[in-house]
Amino acid sequence: MSIPTTAGAAKRQAPLKVDPATDELISQGAHCLGVTKKDLVAEAVRAYLEQRRADVRRGMVEAMRVLDGSLSSNVSMLTGLSPERIEQLGGVGEWDG
């Protein structure tokens, strides 16, 4: 499974700020591989995300759980308490309006 890209999307290029040591690694790696720094970083990010696919999926599932639109989820996100703990403490009621 490959990570989707935004190829073809009309987006402006954003500068990537890295520390000098990382920039040197990127420069050396790109030179040795005969690619541009931009291409090396793009491929490296794709490979890294592919390796961490399970972690990315867990993060996405958690984000969707938090962003379910309920008041309880919003309070959970703001307080760091689980929705279950919020219920144990008396819940949050309903949205006004």
Secondary structure, 3 states (H helix, E strand, C coil): CCCCCCCCCCCCCCCCCCCHHHHHHHHHHHHHHCCCHHHHHHHHHHHHHHHCHHHHHHHHHHHHHHCCCCHHHHHHHHHCCCHHHHHHCCCCCCCCC
